[in-house]
Amino acid sequence: MQNLIFKVEGMVCHGCERRIENALLTLNGVKEVKANFNTKEVAITCSKDLSSSAIIAKITDLGFKVLKED
């Protein structure tokens, strides 16, 4: 397992958090997701097989912008 944190622009409410969390949980290998619009962070626990680019693509498909990965 790996823990990833992404800075995401565009989250403005708890609904945005839930939308991102629910979408990322559909990706194969994602175990846990916690989005926080106050800190603009999305923390993900997933298998090492899952690429960052797949996660970024899913977030951007929702209309949000990934600023960077920590």
N, CA, C and O atoms as a Tinker XYZ file with bonds, in Angstrom:
   280  protein
     1  N      0.841000   -1.190000    0.000000    73     2
     2  CA     0.000000    0.000000    0.000000    64     1     3
     3  C      0.879000    1.243000    0.000000    63     2     4     5
     4  O      2.000000    1.248000    0.508000    81     3
     5  N      0.329000    2.283000   -0.584000    73     3     6
     6  CA     1.006000    3.577000   -0.580000    64     5     7
     7  C      0.014000    4.661000   -0.190000    63     6     8     9
     8  O     -1.190000    4.536000   -0.410000    81     7
     9  N      0.546000    5.728000    0.393000    73     7    10
    10  CA    -0.264000    6.879000    0.769000    64     9    11
    11  C      0.160000    8.056000   -0.095000    63    10    12    13
    12  O      1.337000    8.416000   -0.132000    81    11
    13  N     -0.801000    8.653000   -0.789000    73    11    14
    14  CA    -0.530000    9.784000   -1.667000    64    13    15
    15  C     -1.365000   10.979000   -1.232000    63    14    16    17
    16  O     -2.488000   10.826000   -0.753000    81    15
    17  N     -0.802000   12.168000   -1.404000    73    15    18
    18  CA    -1.547000   13.396000   -1.112000    64    17    19
    19  C     -1.439000   14.307000   -2.328000    63    18    20    21
    20  O     -0.346000   14.585000   -2.820000    81    19
    21  N     -2.588000   14.764000   -2.800000    73    19    22
    22  CA    -2.641000   15.666000   -3.946000    64    21    23
    23  C     -3.228000   16.999000   -3.517000    63    22    24    25
    24  O     -4.184000   17.037000   -2.742000    81    23
    25  N     -2.663000   18.095000   -4.014000    73    23    26
    26  CA    -3.253000   19.423000   -3.833000    64    25    27
    27  C     -4.234000   19.616000   -4.980000    63    26    28    29
    28  O     -3.867000   19.491000   -6.148000    81    27
    29  N     -5.483000   19.922000   -4.643000    73    27    30
    30  CA    -6.532000   20.019000   -5.658000    64    29    31
    31  C     -7.242000   21.360000   -5.538000    63    30    32    33
    32  O     -7.705000   21.741000   -4.464000    81    31
    33  N     -7.319000   22.065000   -6.657000    73    31    34
    34  CA    -7.987000   23.363000   -6.716000    64    33    35
    35  C     -9.413000   23.177000   -7.229000    63    34    36    37
    36  O     -9.664000   22.374000   -8.127000    81    35
    37  N    -10.343000   23.934000   -6.642000    73    35    38
    38  CA   -11.713000   23.909000   -7.129000    64    37    39
    39  C    -12.712000   23.312000   -6.156000    63    38    40    41
    40  O    -13.921000   23.425000   -6.361000    81    39
    41  N    -12.218000   22.671000   -5.088000    73    39    42
    42  CA   -13.141000   22.150000   -4.079000    64    41    43
    43  C    -13.615000   23.327000   -3.225000    63    42    44    45
    44  O    -12.801000   24.054000   -2.656000    81    43
    45  N    -14.936000   23.510000   -3.140000    73    43    46
    46  CA   -15.469000   24.654000   -2.390000    64    45    47
    47  C    -16.454000   24.250000   -1.283000    63    46    48    49
    48  O    -16.923000   25.099000   -0.525000    81    47
    49  N    -16.763000   22.949000   -1.196000    73    47    50
    50  CA   -17.750000   22.520000   -0.204000    64    49    51
    51  C    -17.599000   21.027000    0.080000    63    50    52    53
    52  O    -16.795000   20.332000   -0.541000    81    51
    53  N    -18.396000   20.561000    1.035000    73    51    54
    54  CA   -18.371000   19.140000    1.384000    64    53    55
    55  C    -18.874000   18.272000    0.229000    63    54    56    57
    56  O    -18.462000   17.121000    0.089000    81    55
    57  N    -19.755000   18.822000   -0.587000    73    55    58
    58  CA   -20.236000   18.093000   -1.762000    64    57    59
    59  C    -19.108000   17.794000   -2.733000    63    58    60    61
    60  O    -19.051000   16.713000   -3.318000    81    59
    61  N    -18.216000   18.751000   -2.899000    73    59    62
    62  CA   -17.041000   18.544000   -3.765000    64    61    63
    63  C    -16.161000   17.428000   -3.198000    63    62    64    65
    64  O    -15.662000   16.577000   -3.934000    81    63
    65  N    -15.985000   17.452000   -1.890000    73    63    66
    66  CA   -15.190000   16.407000   -1.235000    64    65    67
    67  C    -15.786000   15.033000   -1.524000    63    66    68    69
    68  O    -15.074000   14.114000   -1.929000    81    67
    69  N    -17.090000   14.896000   -1.315000    73    67    70
    70  CA   -17.762000   13.603000   -1.513000    64    69    71
    71  C    -17.685000   13.150000   -2.972000    63    70    72    73
    72  O    -17.504000   11.967000   -3.260000    81    71
    73  N    -17.825000   14.108000   -3.878000    73    71    74
    74  CA   -17.765000   13.772000   -5.304000    64    73    75
    75  C    -16.412000   13.172000   -5.668000    63    74    76    77
    76  O    -16.341000   12.168000   -6.378000    81    75
    77  N    -15.340000   13.790000   -5.178000    73    75    78
    78  CA   -13.993000   13.287000   -5.439000    64    77    79
    79  C    -13.787000   11.940000   -4.749000    63    78    80    81
    80  O    -13.271000   11.000000   -5.355000    81    79
    81  N    -14.186000   11.850000   -3.494000    73    79    82
    82  CA   -14.006000   10.599000   -2.754000    64    81    83
    83  C    -14.722000    9.444000   -3.440000    63    82    84    85
    84  O    -14.139000    8.378000   -3.639000    81    83
    85  N    -15.972000    9.650000   -3.798000    73    83    86
    86  CA   -16.756000    8.582000   -4.438000    64    85    87
    87  C    -16.170000    8.180000   -5.780000    63    86    88    89
    88  O    -16.139000    6.994000   -6.111000    81    87
    89  N    -15.706000    9.148000   -6.556000    73    87    90
    90  CA   -15.136000    8.840000   -7.871000    64    89    91
    91  C    -13.837000    8.049000   -7.737000    63    90    92    93
    92  O    -13.618000    7.080000   -8.463000    81    91
    93  N    -12.977000    8.462000   -6.808000    73    91    94
    94  CA   -11.694000    7.768000   -6.649000    64    93    95
    95  C    -11.868000    6.365000   -6.080000    63    94    96    97
    96  O    -11.073000    5.472000   -6.374000    81    95
    97  N    -12.891000    6.168000   -5.277000    73    95    98
    98  CA   -13.138000    4.834000   -4.731000    64    97    99
    99  C    -13.549000    3.833000   -5.804000    63    98   100   101
   100  O    -13.523000    2.627000   -5.557000    81    99
   101  N    -13.927000    4.304000   -6.983000    73    99   102
   102  CA   -14.267000    3.391000   -8.085000    64   101   103
   103  C    -13.018000    2.863000   -8.785000    63   102   104   105
   104  O    -13.096000    1.894000   -9.540000    81   103
   105  N    -11.865000    3.493000   -8.541000    73   103   106
   106  CA   -10.621000    3.031000   -9.166000    64   105   107
   107  C    -10.151000    1.744000   -8.490000    63   106   108   109
   108  O    -10.178000    1.620000   -7.266000    81   107
   109  N     -9.726000    0.803000   -9.307000    73   107   110
   110  CA    -9.224000   -0.464000   -8.798000    64   109   111
   111  C     -7.955000   -0.227000   -7.978000    63   110   112   113
   112  O     -7.004000    0.381000   -8.470000    81   111
   113  N     -7.935000   -0.697000   -6.742000    73   111   114
   114  CA    -6.751000   -0.561000   -5.898000    64   113   115
   115  C     -6.849000    0.533000   -4.854000    63   114   116   117
   116  O     -6.008000    0.610000   -3.957000    81   115
   117  N     -7.871000    1.388000   -4.956000    73   115   118
   118  CA    -8.038000    2.451000   -3.958000    64   117   119
   119  C     -8.735000    1.870000   -2.736000    63   118   120   121
   120  O     -9.814000    1.286000   -2.833000    81   119
   121  N     -8.092000    2.043000   -1.580000    73   119   122
   122  CA    -8.661000    1.520000   -0.335000    64   121   123
   123  C     -9.390000    2.602000    0.434000    63   122   124   125
   124  O    -10.463000    2.354000    0.985000    81   123
   125  N     -8.821000    3.805000    0.481000    73   123   126
   126  CA    -9.408000    4.881000    1.277000    64   125   127
   127  C     -9.094000    6.231000    0.631000    63   126   128   129
   128  O     -8.014000    6.432000    0.076000    81   127
   129  N    -10.059000    7.152000    0.713000    73   127   130
   130  CA    -9.886000    8.505000    0.186000    64   129   131
   131  C    -10.455000    9.494000    1.189000    63   130   132   133
   132  O    -11.543000    9.287000    1.728000    81   131
   133  N     -9.721000   10.565000    1.438000    73   131   134
   134  CA   -10.220000   11.637000    2.297000    64   133   135
   135  C     -9.892000   12.966000    1.621000    63   134   136   137
   136  O     -8.726000   13.347000    1.508000    81   135
   137  N    -10.932000   13.665000    1.175000    73   135   138
   138  CA   -10.770000   14.987000    0.560000    64   137   139
   139  C    -11.115000   16.055000    1.587000    63   138   140   141
   140  O    -12.012000   15.869000    2.409000    81   139
   141  N    -10.398000   17.177000    1.539000    73   139   142
   142  CA   -10.634000   18.276000    2.461000    64   141   143
   143  C    -10.577000   19.583000    1.690000    63   142   144   145
   144  O     -9.506000   19.990000    1.239000    81   143
   145  N    -11.721000   20.248000    1.532000    73   143   146
   146  CA   -11.746000   21.482000    0.734000    64   145   147
   147  C    -11.057000   22.633000    1.446000    63   146   148   149
   148  O    -10.584000   23.560000    0.788000    81   147
   149  N    -10.987000   22.603000    2.766000    73   147   150
   150  CA   -10.304000   23.672000    3.502000    64   149   151
   151  C     -8.798000   23.685000    3.240000    63   150   152   153
   152  O     -8.200000   24.746000    3.062000    81   151
   153  N     -8.193000   22.497000    3.217000    73   151   154
   154  CA    -6.749000   22.400000    2.980000    64   153   155
   155  C     -6.416000   22.185000    1.509000    63   154   156   157
   156  O     -5.248000   22.217000    1.123000    81   155
   157  N     -7.448000   21.964000    0.682000    73   155   158
   158  CA    -7.277000   21.669000   -0.741000    64   157   159
   159  C     -6.459000   20.404000   -0.963000    63   158   160   161
   160  O     -5.697000   20.305000   -1.925000    81   159
   161  N     -6.626000   19.430000   -0.056000    73   159   162
   162  CA    -5.872000   18.188000   -0.167000    64   161   163
   163  C     -6.787000   16.985000   -0.327000    63   162   164   165
   164  O     -7.889000   16.930000    0.219000    81   163
   165  N     -6.287000   16.022000   -1.098000    73   163   166
   166  CA    -6.944000   14.729000   -1.235000    64   165   167
   167  C     -5.908000   13.679000   -0.853000    63   166   168   169
   168  O     -4.881000   13.540000   -1.518000    81   167
   169  N     -6.181000   12.943000    0.220000    73   167   170
   170  CA    -5.285000   11.890000    0.698000    64   169   171
   171  C     -5.847000   10.541000    0.274000    63   170   172   173
   172  O     -7.030000   10.258000    0.465000    81   171
   173  N     -4.986000    9.716000   -0.300000    73   171   174
   174  CA    -5.423000    8.440000   -0.860000    64   173   175
   175  C     -4.524000    7.318000   -0.353000    63   174   176   177
   176  O     -3.299000    7.439000   -0.362000    81   175
   177  N     -5.137000    6.237000    0.084000    73   175   178
   178  CA    -4.421000    5.003000    0.395000    64   177   179
   179  C     -4.794000    4.015000   -0.699000    63   178   180   181
   180  O     -5.968000    3.709000   -0.905000    81   179
   181  N     -3.777000    3.522000   -1.396000    73   179   182
   182  CA    -4.045000    2.636000   -2.538000    64   181   183
   183  C     -2.898000    1.653000   -2.734000    63   182   184   185
   184  O     -1.846000    1.762000   -2.105000    81   183
   185  N     -3.125000    0.705000   -3.610000    73   183   186
   186  CA    -2.090000   -0.279000   -3.926000    64   185   187
   187  C     -0.975000    0.412000   -4.708000    63   186   188   189
   188  O     -1.192000    1.422000   -5.378000    81   187
   189  N      0.213000   -0.157000   -4.604000    73   187   190
   190  CA     1.369000    0.415000   -5.303000    64   189   191
   191  C      1.231000    0.303000   -6.820000    63   190   192   193
   192  O      1.934000    0.987000   -7.563000    81   191
   193  N      0.327000   -0.559000   -7.274000    73   191   194
   194  CA     0.121000   -0.758000   -8.713000    64   193   195
   195  C     -0.633000    0.397000   -9.364000    63   194   196   197
   196  O     -0.562000    0.578000  -10.580000    81   195
   197  N     -1.348000    1.173000   -8.569000    73   195   198
   198  CA    -2.150000    2.266000   -9.113000    64   197   199
   199  C     -1.262000    3.481000   -9.379000    63   198   200   201
   200  O     -0.549000    3.943000   -8.489000    81   199
   201  N     -1.310000    3.986000  -10.592000    73   199   202
   202  CA    -0.451000    5.114000  -10.956000    64   201   203
   203  C     -1.070000    6.451000  -10.551000    63   202   204   205
   204  O     -2.290000    6.608000  -10.497000    81   203
   205  N     -0.197000    7.395000  -10.274000    73   203   206
   206  CA    -0.644000    8.750000   -9.955000    64   205   207
   207  C     -1.405000    9.358000  -11.122000    63   206   208   209
   208  O     -2.354000   10.116000  -10.922000    81   207
   209  N     -0.988000    9.024000  -12.345000    73   207   210
   210  CA    -1.641000    9.609000  -13.514000    64   209   211
   211  C     -3.096000    9.179000  -13.625000    63   210   212   213
   212  O     -3.931000    9.954000  -14.091000    81   211
   213  N     -3.417000    7.953000  -13.206000    73   211   214
   214  CA    -4.816000    7.489000  -13.227000    64   213   215
   215  C     -5.648000    8.273000  -12.223000    63   214   216   217
   216  O     -6.798000    8.615000  -12.496000    81   215
   217  N     -5.071000    8.555000  -11.068000    73   215   218
   218  CA    -5.760000    9.324000  -10.036000    64   217   219
   219  C     -5.975000   10.759000  -10.507000    63   218   220   221
   220  O     -7.067000   11.310000  -10.372000    81   219
   221  N     -4.924000   11.355000  -11.058000    73   219   222
   222  CA    -5.011000   12.734000  -11.552000    64   221   223
   223  C     -6.051000   12.835000  -12.663000    63   222   224   225
   224  O     -6.831000   13.787000  -12.702000    81   223
   225  N     -6.063000   11.862000  -13.557000    73   223   226
   226  CA    -7.036000   11.866000  -14.661000    64   225   227
   227  C     -8.460000   11.822000  -14.129000    63   226   228   229
   228  O     -9.332000   12.527000  -14.637000    81   227
   229  N     -8.705000   11.003000  -13.112000    73   227   230
   230  CA   -10.052000   10.880000  -12.537000    64   229   231
   231  C    -10.480000   12.201000  -11.897000    63   230   232   233
   232  O    -11.625000   12.626000  -12.054000    81   231
   233  N     -9.564000   12.849000  -11.176000    73   231   234
   234  CA    -9.879000   14.122000  -10.527000    64   233   235
   235  C    -10.146000   15.211000  -11.563000    63   234   236   237
   236  O    -11.095000   15.982000  -11.416000    81   235
   237  N     -9.327000   15.284000  -12.599000    73   235   238
   238  CA    -9.517000   16.319000  -13.625000    64   237   239
   239  C    -10.774000   16.060000  -14.447000    63   238   240   241
   240  O    -11.407000   17.008000  -14.910000    81   239
   241  N    -11.146000   14.798000  -14.637000    73   239   242
   242  CA   -12.389000   14.471000  -15.347000    64   241   243
   243  C    -13.612000   15.026000  -14.612000    63   242   244   245
   244  O    -14.645000   15.294000  -15.224000    81   243
   245  N    -13.483000   15.193000  -13.299000    73   243   246
   246  CA   -14.571000   15.751000  -12.493000    64   245   247
   247  C    -14.630000   17.272000  -12.564000    63   246   248   249
   248  O    -15.572000   17.880000  -12.055000    81   247
   249  N    -13.622000   17.897000  -13.194000    73   247   250
   250  CA   -13.605000   19.349000  -13.328000    64   249   251
   251  C    -12.724000   20.073000  -12.327000    63   250   252   253
   252  O    -12.766000   21.300000  -12.233000    81   251
   253  N    -11.924000   19.320000  -11.575000    73   251   254
   254  CA   -11.018000   19.923000  -10.612000    64   253   255
   255  C     -9.603000   19.949000  -11.193000    63   254   256   257
   256  O     -9.303000   19.232000  -12.148000    81   255
   257  N     -8.743000   20.775000  -10.612000    73   255   258
   258  CA    -7.372000   20.896000  -11.091000    64   257   259
   259  C     -6.420000   20.391000  -10.031000    63   258   260   261
   260  O     -6.454000   20.845000   -8.887000    81   259
   261  N     -5.563000   19.442000  -10.412000    73   259   262
   262  CA    -4.543000   18.936000   -9.496000    64   261   263
   263  C     -3.331000   19.854000   -9.612000    63   262   264   265
   264  O     -2.733000   19.978000  -10.680000    81   263
   265  N     -2.976000   20.496000   -8.497000    73   263   266
   266  CA    -1.866000   21.440000   -8.492000    64   265   267
   267  C     -0.527000   20.724000   -8.347000    63   266   268   269
   268  O      0.426000   21.036000   -9.061000    81   267
   269  N     -0.452000   19.768000   -7.427000    73   267   270
   270  CA     0.777000   19.015000   -7.250000    64   269   271
   271  C      0.508000   17.807000   -6.386000    63   270   272   273
   272  O     -0.525000   17.696000   -5.725000    81   271
   273  N      1.479000   16.899000   -6.413000    73   271   274
   274  CA     1.424000   15.711000   -5.571000    64   273   275
   275  C      2.487000   15.866000   -4.504000    63   274   276   277
   276  O      3.634000   16.188000   -4.814000    81   275
   277  N      2.124000   15.641000   -3.255000    73   275   278
   278  CA     3.107000   15.716000   -2.159000    64   277   279
   279  C      3.667000   14.340000   -1.876000    63   278   280
   280  O      4.508000   14.187000   -0.990000    81   279
